[in-house]
Amino acid sequence: MPSIKDVPGPYRLFFYSFDCNEPMHVHVQRERMVCKFWLEPVELAQNYGFQNRELNRIRQLIDSDLTRIKKAWNEHCYPD
């Protein structure tokens, strides 16, 4: 379960290897809360525990680092 390094704040952004057959997305975790965002377009797919206000912050975080997150997805799911 590779994580994206150097993400500011209390969040861990990561991928599951078995998810590479799905559209591009990222999982976000803080404590026991987890959500999943599609990346094209950035849209909430699943949420387990986050309040709407925090989901908006997470979405902004993803939007601000979208290029790097997509690159990490491609490197993980489609290595050379």
ROKOL-639330 format. One record per residue: residue number from 1; residue in three letters; chain; x, y, z of N, C-alpha, C, O in turn. Coordinates in steps of 0.001 Angstrom, whole numbers, plus 500000, padded with zeros to 6 digits. Layout:
(NUM, "ALA", "A", (X, Y, Z), (X, Y, Z), (X, Y, Z), (X, Y, Z))
...
This chain:
(1, "MET", "A", (500841, 498839, 500000), (500000, 500000, 500000), (500897, 501238, 500000), (501172, 501798, 501061))
(2, "PRO", "A", (501354, 501670, 498827), (502265, 502804, 498743), (501584, 504120, 499124), (500435, 504374, 498764))
(3, "SER", "A", (502321, 504941, 499856), (501840, 506259, 500265), (502536, 507335, 499455), (503657, 507143, 498983))
(4, "ILE", "A", (501867, 508471, 499295), (502464, 509624, 498640), (503197, 510410, 499713), (502598, 510800, 500715))
(5, "LYS", "A", (504460, 510643, 499517), (505310, 511304, 500507), (505078, 512810, 500547), (504604, 513412, 499583))
(6, "ASP", "A", (505423, 513398, 501681), (505454, 514852, 501868), (504111, 515542, 501660), (504051, 516637, 501101))
(7, "VAL", "A", (503056, 514912, 502102), (501730, 515537, 502038), (501562, 516365, 503313), (501708, 515833, 504414))
(8, "PRO", "A", (501258, 517654, 503180), (501119, 518481, 504374), (499855, 518119, 505161), (498849, 517694, 504593))
(9, "GLY", "A", (499935, 518295, 506447), (498773, 518053, 507289), (498748, 516659, 507862), (499716, 515908, 507745))
(10, "PRO", "A", (497636, 516317, 508484), (497530, 515053, 509210), (497117, 513855, 508346), (496778, 512800, 508881))
(11, "TYR", "A", (497142, 514004, 507040), (496585, 512985, 506158), (497650, 512080, 505559), (498793, 512484, 505345))
(12, "ARG", "A", (497246, 510861, 505298), (498069, 509918, 504538), (497316, 509628, 503250), (496179, 509159, 503284))
(13, "LEU", "A", (497941, 509905, 502122), (497360, 509616, 500813), (498040, 508364, 500295), (499264, 508248, 500346))
(14, "PHE", "A", (497239, 507417, 499790), (497820, 506141, 499390), (496966, 505464, 498329), (495844, 505878, 498037))
(15, "PHE", "A", (497547, 504397, 497758), (496885, 503568, 496755), (496910, 502125, 497232), (497785, 501730, 498003))
(16, "TYR", "A", (495952, 501350, 496773), (495984, 499892, 496930), (496397, 499298, 495591), (495907, 499730, 494547))
(17, "SER", "A", (497276, 498331, 495604), (497739, 497719, 494353), (496607, 497067, 493575), (496610, 497086, 492344))
(18, "PHE", "A", (495641, 496492, 494280), (494549, 495819, 493580), (493535, 496796, 492990), (492588, 496368, 492330))
(19, "ASP", "A", (493711, 498089, 493212), (492792, 499102, 492676), (493208, 499630, 491310), (492505, 500467, 490744))
(20, "CYS", "A", (494321, 499169, 490767), (494818, 499731, 489510), (493881, 499484, 488334), (494010, 500131, 487294))
(21, "ASN", "A", (492946, 498561, 488485), (491992, 498318, 487399), (490816, 499293, 487459), (489979, 499297, 486556))
(22, "GLU", "A", (490738, 500114, 488496), (489690, 501133, 488616), (490173, 502431, 487993), (491361, 502572, 487702))
(23, "PRO", "A", (489262, 503392, 487780), (489719, 504718, 487337), (490692, 505323, 488360), (490691, 504943, 489531))
(24, "MET", "A", (491501, 506247, 487911), (492520, 506865, 488749), (491880, 507489, 489999), (490923, 508257, 489905))
(25, "HIS", "A", (492430, 507142, 491163), (491890, 507649, 492429), (492941, 507586, 493516), (494011, 507006, 493332))
(26, "VAL", "A", (492625, 508190, 494654), (493518, 508166, 495815), (492675, 507968, 497071), (491556, 508470, 497174))
(27, "HIS", "A", (493234, 507231, 498018), (492613, 507045, 499327), (493281, 508010, 500294), (494481, 508269, 500196))
(28, "VAL", "A", (492498, 508541, 501231), (493015, 509486, 502219), (492594, 508989, 503598), (491437, 508632, 503819))
(29, "GLN", "A", (493560, 508974, 504524), (493276, 508481, 505870), (493773, 509461, 506914), (494835, 510065, 506768))
(30, "ARG", "A", (492989, 509609, 507967), (493396, 510306, 509186), (492753, 509558, 510328), (491531, 509429, 510396))
(31, "GLU", "A", (493581, 509070, 511215), (493113, 508246, 512324), (492298, 507077, 511759), (492813, 506322, 510935))
(32, "ARG", "A", (491050, 506912, 512177), (490236, 505790, 511683), (489305, 506179, 510537), (488485, 505375, 510094))
(33, "MET", "A", (489436, 507399, 510067), (488591, 507877, 508971), (489314, 507671, 507645), (490525, 507866, 507548))
(34, "VAL", "A", (488556, 507275, 506629), (489117, 507031, 505296), (488123, 507518, 504255), (486911, 507373, 504415))
(35, "CYS", "A", (488651, 508095, 503192), (487803, 508450, 502055), (488569, 508127, 500774), (489770, 507858, 500792))
(36, "LYS", "A", (487850, 508163, 499689), (488424, 507865, 498374), (487937, 508937, 497411), (486744, 509236, 497351))
(37, "PHE", "A", (488871, 509514, 496656), (488543, 510532, 495661), (488966, 510058, 494282), (490103, 509628, 494089))
(38, "TRP", "A", (488052, 510135, 493323), (488415, 509980, 491917), (489266, 511179, 491546), (489123, 512245, 492146))
(39, "LEU", "A", (490142, 511027, 490577), (491046, 512116, 490206), (490711, 512775, 488872), (491226, 513854, 488578))
(40, "GLU", "A", (489872, 512159, 488068), (489529, 512733, 486747), (488035, 512629, 486508), (487584, 511644, 485923))
(41, "PRO", "A", (487255, 513601, 486934), (487589, 514805, 487701), (487693, 514476, 489184), (487292, 513400, 489627))
(42, "VAL", "A", (488243, 515430, 489948), (488369, 515232, 491401), (486959, 515243, 491995), (486244, 516244, 491956))
(43, "GLU", "A", (486595, 514089, 492543), (485221, 513900, 493038), (485229, 512830, 494128), (485904, 511809, 493999))
(44, "LEU", "A", (484484, 513067, 495185), (484398, 512107, 496281), (483728, 510828, 495798), (482653, 510867, 495199))
(45, "ALA", "A", (484373, 509689, 496063), (483818, 508388, 495684), (483235, 507668, 496897), (482156, 507081, 496813))
(46, "GLN", "A", (483949, 507713, 498029), (483500, 507041, 499254), (483983, 507839, 500449), (485001, 508528, 500381))
(47, "ASN", "A", (483246, 507741, 501539), (483640, 508418, 502768), (483232, 507578, 503966), (482093, 507125, 504071))
(48, "TYR", "A", (484169, 507384, 504851), (483915, 506650, 506089), (484421, 507485, 507256), (485536, 507282, 507737))
(49, "GLY", "A", (483594, 508427, 507711), (483873, 509147, 508937), (484232, 510609, 508846), (484109, 511315, 509847))
(50, "PHE", "A", (484669, 511105, 507707), (485027, 512516, 507606), (483772, 513387, 507540), (482778, 513015, 506916))
(51, "GLN", "A", (483832, 514546, 508188), (482769, 515543, 508094), (482940, 516320, 506779), (484035, 516363, 506217))
(52, "ASN", "A", (481860, 516927, 506300), (481899, 517659, 505031), (482973, 518737, 505006), (483649, 518915, 503993))
(53, "ARG", "A", (483135, 519449, 506098), (484133, 520525, 506141), (485536, 519975, 505878), (486313, 520572, 505133))
(54, "GLU", "A", (485851, 518839, 506491), (487175, 518249, 506293), (487307, 517656, 504895), (488389, 517705, 504309))
(55, "LEU", "A", (486241, 517103, 504355), (486276, 516603, 502974), (486602, 517730, 502000), (487321, 517522, 501023))
(56, "ASN", "A", (486078, 518912, 502264), (486399, 520067, 501413), (487876, 520410, 501499), (488492, 520737, 500485))
(57, "ARG", "A", (488461, 520340, 502704), (489902, 520587, 502863), (490721, 519535, 502120), (491718, 519853, 501472))
(58, "ILE", "A", (490290, 518285, 502220), (491008, 517206, 501534), (490936, 517401, 500028), (491927, 517215, 499322))
(59, "ARG", "A", (489775, 517773, 499546), (489623, 518023, 498106), (490556, 519139, 497648), (491173, 519032, 496589))
(60, "GLN", "A", (490664, 520203, 498431), (491575, 521299, 498097), (493025, 520822, 498101), (493816, 521215, 497242))
(61, "LEU", "A", (493368, 519983, 499059), (494707, 519420, 499126), (495009, 518600, 497876), (496090, 518717, 497298))
(62, "ILE", "A", (494060, 517776, 497463), (494239, 516965, 496251), (494353, 517866, 495028), (495232, 517668, 494189))
(63, "ASP", "A", (493472, 518851, 494923), (493518, 519774, 493780), (494867, 520480, 493694), (495405, 520655, 492601))
(64, "SER", "A", (495414, 520884, 494827), (496664, 521640, 494815), (497878, 520783, 494466), (498919, 521310, 494072))
(65, "ASP", "A", (497748, 519469, 494608), (498875, 518578, 494325), (498488, 517493, 493316), (499064, 516405, 493309))
(66, "LEU", "A", (497520, 517799, 492477), (496941, 516807, 491579), (497956, 516201, 490616), (497941, 514992, 490388))
(67, "THR", "A", (498823, 517010, 490058), (499811, 516501, 489097), (500714, 515461, 489744), (500971, 514408, 489161))
(68, "ARG", "A", (501190, 515753, 490940), (502079, 514818, 491643), (501335, 513540, 492041), (501907, 512451, 491989))
(69, "ILE", "A", (500074, 513664, 492435), (499283, 512489, 492815), (499050, 511600, 491592), (499184, 510380, 491678))
(70, "LYS", "A", (498708, 512198, 490472), (498511, 511423, 489238), (499805, 510740, 488801), (499791, 509596, 488348))
(71, "LYS", "A", (500907, 511446, 488940), (502201, 510856, 488578), (502486, 509648, 489469), (502938, 508611, 488984))
(72, "ALA", "A", (502226, 509777, 490759), (502452, 508657, 491681), (501559, 507481, 491334), (501996, 506333, 491413))
(73, "TRP", "A", (500310, 507743, 490950), (499386, 506664, 490522), (499973, 505938, 489324), (500050, 504710, 489316))
(74, "ASN", "A", (500383, 506685, 488323), (500920, 506068, 487112), (502203, 505283, 487388), (502402, 504202, 486832))
(75, "GLU", "A", (503062, 505817, 488235), (504290, 505105, 488573), (503984, 503810, 489327), (504680, 502810, 489155))
(76, "HIS", "A", (502948, 503832, 490157), (502595, 502639, 490918), (501873, 501608, 490044), (502207, 500423, 490068))
(77, "CYS", "A", (500903, 502061, 489289), (500063, 501130, 488529), (500661, 500706, 487186), (500352, 499628, 486679))
(78, "TYR", "A", (501498, 501537, 486626), (502070, 501251, 485300), (503586, 501452, 485307), (504096, 502286, 484560))
(79, "PRO", "A", (504310, 500703, 486135), (505773, 500883, 486165), (506380, 500461, 484833), (505826, 499627, 484117))
(80, "ASP", "A", (507508, 501043, 484520), (508186, 500717, 483246), (508669, 499295, 483218), (509256, 498863, 482226))
